[in-house]
């Protein structure tokens, strides 16, 4: 997580659209697929968490669970 925070901080202060300048570089091409995997995994985890929260609500409201 700290690496992602560091990258985010770097991108915030950059005055160029890419990691090392105004054009897409090798570093961007290496990093982008890894970030895409993280982004997609995050979306999947978030949607799973939403369904689990809904499930928990039903479980906690059930009479059998309250016993």
Order of alpha helices (4+ residues) and beta strands (2+ residues): alpha-alpha-alpha
